[in-house]
């Protein structure tokens, strides 16, 4: 019991430091700016697979996307519902009619149709996909972006973060048990960009510096009494936050720098603009960007809703892939489409699909992945996996391998337990070029 209380207290300290870092001085930036991180060389798979993805854009479909209406069609079966199949630019590869733009770039996509998990709970499902571990009370596990920063190190001395989450992220695990430096920077509305990064108009540069000096002097006694790494990091945070407020790097978050035709190509909603912002960030060498699109929890009248939501996804993701390819970034940027679980094959009495963890789909593109392929298979009604099952940990191990992360390296948490980037997941080597 005492040990559990100690661990709970540790989480409280971490959460306090992360929240404080995000709000001090009115600058909404994450604790990446609190600490330095040593550059480490990436590890590569002995079979020569992986390591091409310098950056990752992870598109999280919150609410559980229906596999039957997007990437795992069952033509002629009652479970198919109203969705019709359409041809893609790859012979024999069909998608749902709601994603016509993605059908035109199917040659870049590897669709995993054999994902499966045990949980049908939204929050636990997203936690599992983001961390490869089940959510438990005694410890918080790091998200994939935090793992990438920890294992590969900080890329440059610039002020831009290496881990960003765009849109409503729910209960994101953040840095978990790792140092708060690895926590993703949140961007709630990509259209507004990174908020509160300039001092109030009434505050002169001289007055701002004076306030920083007063804060440092006020905190000196506390830092001396509690010389913990997290506490000592505040002085550096103030300095880094001040530098960020006047940094030219902030332009990466400014979508007004883009041509209107480019912005229109992605879609003018928050998800489309979030994908465009993700492209701008990886273009500036930000390592890991997650973009969220919610609304997939369609227990009622799915065919009144799925068209519009798929339309947002379809336009933005296809534009992202085309844009990355045109700019020569796709080979070194892994685009991931994930969701917490699937939806029931049988339409319920309310015209919707319910939670279904036994079989669903995910997508990978770029970053050394071989496009134009389906991997794995569900049974004839998309009810359960028929062959080549892939767990969330396997999916994340594949992402980790693509990035050149050492998937077998253990990191010891603050409670003395070893953890790995993708738990005990096994990369799907057949997905690579």
C-alpha positions in Angstrom: 0.0 0.0 0.0 2.8 2.4 0.9 4.5 1.6 -2.5 1.3 2.4 -4.3 0.9 5.7 -2.5 4.5 6.6 -3.3 3.8 5.9 -7.0 0.6 7.9 -7.0 2.5 10.8 -5.4 5.1 10.6 -8.2 2.3 10.8 -10.9 0.9 13.8 -9.1 4.3 15.6 -9.2 4.7 14.8 -12.9 1.3 16.0 -13.8 1.8 19.2 -11.8 5.1 19.8 -13.5 3.7 19.2 -17.0 0.7 21.4 -16.3 2.9 24.1 -14.9 5.3 24.0 -17.8 2.3 24.4 -20.2 1.0 27.4 -18.5 3.9 29.4 -17.0 4.3 32.9 -18.5 1.2 32.3 -20.5 3.1 30.2 -23.1 1.3 27.0 -24.1 4.3 24.9 -24.9 5.1 21.5 -23.6 8.0 20.5 -21.3 10.3 19.6 -24.2 11.7 23.0 -23.6 12.5 22.1 -20.0 15.3 19.7 -20.6 18.1 18.9 -23.0 18.3 15.4 -24.6 21.4 13.7 -25.8 21.5 12.6 -29.5 21.6 8.9 -29.9 22.2 6.9 -33.0 19.1 4.8 -34.1 19.2 1.1 -34.0 18.4 -0.8 -37.2 16.9 -4.2 -37.7 19.5 -6.9 -38.6 17.5 -7.9 -41.7 17.9 -4.5 -43.1 14.3 -3.5 -42.6 13.2 -0.2 -41.2 15.0 2.9 -40.2 13.9 5.1 -43.1 11.2 7.1 -41.3 12.8 10.2 -39.9 9.3 11.5 -39.0 5.9 10.1 -38.2 2.4 11.6 -38.7 -0.1 9.6 -36.8 -3.8 10.1 -37.6 -5.9 8.9 -34.7 -9.5 8.1 -35.5 -11.1 8.5 -32.1 -14.4 6.7 -31.5 -13.5 3.5 -33.5 -13.7 3.7 -37.3 -15.8 1.1 -39.1 -13.5 -1.3 -41.1 -16.4 -2.7 -43.1 -17.2 0.8 -44.5 -13.7 1.8 -45.3 -10.9 -0.8 -45.9 -12.3 -4.3 -45.3 -15.3 -4.8 -47.6 -17.4 -8.0 -47.7 -19.3 -7.7 -50.9 -22.4 -9.8 -51.1 -22.6 -10.4 -47.4 -25.4 -9.0 -45.3 -22.9 -7.3 -42.9 -21.7 -5.0 -45.7 -24.7 -2.7 -45.2 -25.2 0.2 -47.5 -21.6 0.8 -48.4 -20.5 -0.1 -51.9 -17.0 -0.9 -53.0 -15.0 1.1 -55.5 -11.9 0.3 -57.4 -8.5 1.8 -56.4 -5.5 2.5 -58.5 -4.2 -1.0 -57.5 -5.7 -4.0 -59.3 -7.8 -6.1 -57.1 -7.7 -3.6 -54.2 -11.1 -2.2 -53.3 -12.1 0.4 -50.7 -15.4 1.7 -49.5 -17.1 4.3 -51.6 -16.6 6.9 -48.9 -12.9 7.2 -49.5 -12.5 7.9 -53.3 -9.4 10.1 -52.9 -7.6 7.5 -50.9 -8.5 5.0 -53.5 -6.5 7.1 -56.0 -3.4 6.8 -53.8 -3.8 3.1 -52.8 -0.5 2.3 -54.4 1.1 4.2 -51.5 -1.0 2.5 -48.8 -0.4 -0.7 -46.8 -3.8 -1.7 -45.2 -3.6 -4.0 -42.2 -7.0 -5.8 -42.1 -6.2 -8.1 -39.2 -5.8 -5.8 -36.2 -7.4 -7.1 -33.1 -7.5 -6.3 -29.4 -9.3 -7.4 -26.2 -10.8 -4.1 -25.1 -14.0 -2.4 -26.3 -13.5 0.7 -24.1 -12.6 3.9 -25.9 -10.2 5.4 -23.5 -8.4 2.1 -22.8 -8.3 1.3 -26.5 -6.7 4.6 -27.4 -4.3 4.2 -24.5 -3.3 0.7 -25.7 -2.7 2.0 -29.2 -0.7 5.0 -28.1 1.5 3.0 -25.6 1.3 -0.7 -26.4 0.4 -1.3 -22.8 -2.9 -1.8 -20.9 -3.9 1.1 -18.8 -3.4 0.4 -15.1 -3.5 2.6 -11.9 0.0 2.1 -10.8 2.0 3.6 -13.7 1.5 5.8 -16.7 3.2 4.5 -19.9 4.8 6.8 -22.5 3.2 7.5 -25.9 5.1 6.7 -29.1 6.2 10.2 -29.6 7.8 10.3 -26.2 9.5 7.0 -26.8 11.0 8.3 -30.0 12.4 11.3 -28.3 13.8 9.2 -25.5 15.4 6.6 -27.7 16.6 8.8 -30.5 17.3 12.0 -28.7 16.7 15.7 -29.5 17.4 16.4 -33.1 18.7 19.9 -33.0 19.2 22.9 -30.7 16.3 24.8 -32.2 13.2 25.8 -30.1 10.7 23.6 -32.0 9.4 20.6 -30.2 9.9 17.1 -31.4 6.5 15.7 -30.3 3.2 17.5 -31.0 -0.5 16.5 -30.7 -3.0 18.4 -32.8 -6.7 18.5 -32.0 -8.7 17.2 -29.0 -6.5 14.3 -27.8 -8.6 13.0 -24.8 -6.5 11.6 -22.0 -3.2 11.3 -23.8 -0.6 9.4 -21.9 2.0 12.0 -22.7 5.5 11.2 -21.5 4.2 8.6 -19.0 7.0 7.6 -16.6 9.7 9.3 -18.7 11.0 12.8 -18.0 8.5 15.5 -18.6 10.7 16.8 -21.4 9.2 14.2 -23.7 5.6 15.3 -23.2 3.9 16.3 -26.5 3.1 19.9 -27.1 -0.7 20.3 -27.5 -2.2 22.4 -30.4 -5.9 22.4 -29.7 -6.9 24.3 -32.9 -4.5 24.1 -35.8 -6.1 27.0 -37.5 -5.1 29.2 -34.5 -1.7 27.6 -34.2 0.4 27.7 -31.1 -1.4 30.0 -28.8 -0.1 32.6 -26.2 3.4 32.7 -27.5 3.9 36.4 -27.2 4.0 38.7 -24.2 1.0 41.0 -23.6 1.2 44.4 -25.4 1.6 46.2 -22.1 4.7 44.2 -21.1 7.9 45.6 -22.5 11.0 43.3 -23.1 12.7 44.9 -20.2 9.8 44.4 -17.8 9.5 40.8 -19.0 13.1 40.1 -18.2 12.7 41.7 -14.8 9.7 39.3 -14.1 11.8 36.3 -15.1 14.6 37.5 -12.7 12.1 37.9 -9.9 10.6 34.4 -10.5 14.1 32.9 -10.5 15.0 34.6 -7.2 11.6 33.7 -5.7 12.1 30.0 -6.6 15.8 29.8 -5.6 15.1 28.6 -2.1 12.7 25.9 -3.2 15.1 24.6 -5.8 17.9 24.5 -3.2 15.7 22.6 -0.8 14.4 20.2 -3.5 17.3 19.7 -6.0 15.3 17.3 -8.2 15.8 17.3 -11.9 12.2 18.3 -12.6 12.4 21.2 -10.2 15.8 22.4 -11.4 14.4 22.4 -15.0 12.2 25.4 -14.3 15.0 27.9 -14.7 15.8 26.4 -18.1 12.1 26.4 -19.0 11.8 30.1 -18.4 14.9 30.7 -20.6 13.7 28.4 -23.3 10.1 29.8 -23.2 11.5 33.3 -23.5 13.6 32.3 -26.5 10.6 30.6 -28.2 8.5 33.7 -27.9 10.9 35.5 -30.2 11.9 32.5 -32.4 11.5 32.4 -36.1 10.7 28.7 -35.7 7.2 29.6 -34.7 6.4 30.2 -38.4 6.1 26.4 -38.7 2.8 26.7 -36.8 1.4 29.5 -38.9 -0.9 28.1 -41.6 -1.3 31.6 -43.1 2.1 31.0 -44.7 0.4 28.5 -47.0 -1.3 29.3 -50.3 -5.1 29.2 -50.1 -5.3 26.5 -52.8 -3.1 24.3 -50.6 -5.2 24.9 -47.6 -8.4 24.1 -49.6 -6.9 20.9 -50.9 -6.6 19.5 -47.3 -10.1 20.7 -46.4 -10.8 23.8 -44.3 -12.0 22.0 -41.2 -9.8 21.4 -38.1 -8.7 17.9 -39.2 -7.7 18.9 -42.7 -5.9 21.9 -41.4 -4.3 19.7 -38.7 -2.9 17.4 -41.4 -1.5 20.5 -43.2 0.1 21.7 -40.0 1.5 18.2 -39.5 3.1 18.4 -43.0 4.6 21.8 -42.1 6.0 20.5 -38.9 7.7 17.4 -40.4 9.0 19.7 -43.1 10.7 21.6 -40.2 11.9 18.2 -39.0 9.6 17.7 -36.0 9.9 14.0 -35.3 6.4 12.9 -34.2 3.0 14.5 -34.9 -0.4 13.1 -33.9 -3.6 14.5 -35.5 -6.9 13.5 -34.0 -10.3 13.1 -35.7 -13.2 12.1 -33.5 -16.8 11.3 -34.1 -16.5 7.6 -35.2 -18.6 6.2 -32.4 -21.6 5.5 -34.6 -24.1 3.5 -32.6 -27.0 5.0 -34.5 -27.8 5.9 -38.1 -24.3 5.2 -39.3 -25.1 5.9 -43.0 -26.3 9.4 -42.1 -22.9 10.2 -40.6 -20.1 8.1 -42.1 -20.1 9.9 -45.4 -19.2 13.3 -44.0 -16.7 12.0 -41.5 -15.0 9.8 -44.1 -15.1 12.8 -46.4 -12.9 14.7 -44.0 -10.5 11.9 -43.6 -10.4 11.0 -47.3 -9.7 14.5 -48.5 -7.1 15.4 -45.8 -5.1 12.1 -45.8 -5.0 11.8 -49.6 -3.8 15.5 -49.8 -1.2 14.8 -47.1 0.2 11.8 -49.0 0.3 13.7 -52.3 1.8 16.8 -50.7 4.5 14.8 -48.9 5.3 12.9 -52.1 5.5 16.1 -54.2 7.9 17.6 -51.7 10.1 14.5 -51.5 9.1 13.9 -47.9 7.1 10.7 -48.2 10.0 8.3 -48.3 11.2 9.5 -44.9 7.8 10.3 -43.4 5.6 7.4 -42.1 1.9 8.2 -42.2 -0.2 6.1 -39.9 -3.9 5.7 -39.6 -5.1 4.1 -36.4 -8.2 3.7 -34.3 -8.9 2.0 -31.0 -11.0 -0.9 -32.3 -13.5 -1.7 -35.0 -17.3 -1.7 -35.2 -19.7 -4.7 -35.3 -20.3 -6.3 -38.6 -24.0 -6.6 -38.0 -26.0 -3.3 -38.1 -27.9 -2.9 -34.8 -31.6 -2.0 -34.4 -30.8 1.7 -34.4 -29.1 1.6 -37.8 -25.6 1.8 -36.3 -22.6 -0.4 -35.5 -21.4 -1.1 -32.0 -17.9 -1.6 -30.5 -16.0 -4.5 -32.0 -12.4 -5.2 -30.9 -12.0 -8.7 -32.5 -11.1 -7.4 -36.0 -10.5 -4.0 -37.6 -8.1 -2.1 -39.9 -5.2 0.3 -39.8 -3.1 1.9 -42.6 0.6 2.7 -43.1 2.2 4.7 -45.9 5.6 6.1 -46.7 8.7 5.7 -44.5 9.9 2.5 -46.1 6.5 0.8 -46.2 5.6 -1.0 -49.4 2.3 0.4 -50.7 -0.4 -1.2 -52.7 -1.0 -4.1 -50.4 -3.4 -5.6 -48.0 -1.9 -7.5 -45.0 -3.8 -10.0 -43.0 -7.4 -11.1 -43.4 -10.6 -11.1 -41.4 -13.2 -13.9 -41.8 -16.1 -13.8 -44.4 -18.1 -11.4 -42.2 -15.2 -9.3 -40.8 -16.1 -10.6 -37.4 -12.7 -12.0 -36.4 -9.2 -12.3 -37.7 -8.8 -15.2 -40.1 -5.0 -15.0 -40.8 -1.9 -12.9 -39.9 -3.3 -11.3 -36.8 -1.7 -8.0 -35.6 -2.0 -6.6 -32.1 -1.7 -2.9 -31.2 1.8 -3.8 -29.8 2.8 -5.4 -33.2 1.4 -2.4 -35.0 3.5 -0.1 -32.8 6.6 -2.3 -33.2 6.2 -1.9 -36.9 6.2 1.9 -36.5 9.1 1.7 -34.2 11.1 -0.4 -36.6 10.3 2.0 -39.4 11.8 4.8 -37.3 14.9 2.8 -36.4 14.0 2.6 -32.7 15.6 -0.2 -30.7 12.5 -2.3 -30.0 14.3 -4.6 -27.6 15.9 -1.9 -25.5 14.5 -1.7 -21.9 14.0 1.5 -20.0 13.7 1.3 -16.3 10.8 3.3 -14.9 10.8 5.2 -11.6 9.2 2.3 -9.9 12.1 0.0 -11.0 10.2 -1.9 -13.7 11.6 -2.4 -17.3 9.5 -1.3 -20.3 10.1 -1.3 -24.1 8.8 1.0 -26.8 6.3 -1.6 -28.1 6.0 -3.9 -25.2 6.6 -7.4 -26.6 5.2 -6.6 -30.0 6.7 -8.1 -33.2 7.2 -5.9 -36.3 5.4 -7.0 -39.4 8.4 -7.3 -41.8 6.2 -8.1 -44.8 4.9 -4.5 -44.8 8.4 -3.1 -45.6 9.8 -2.5 -49.1 
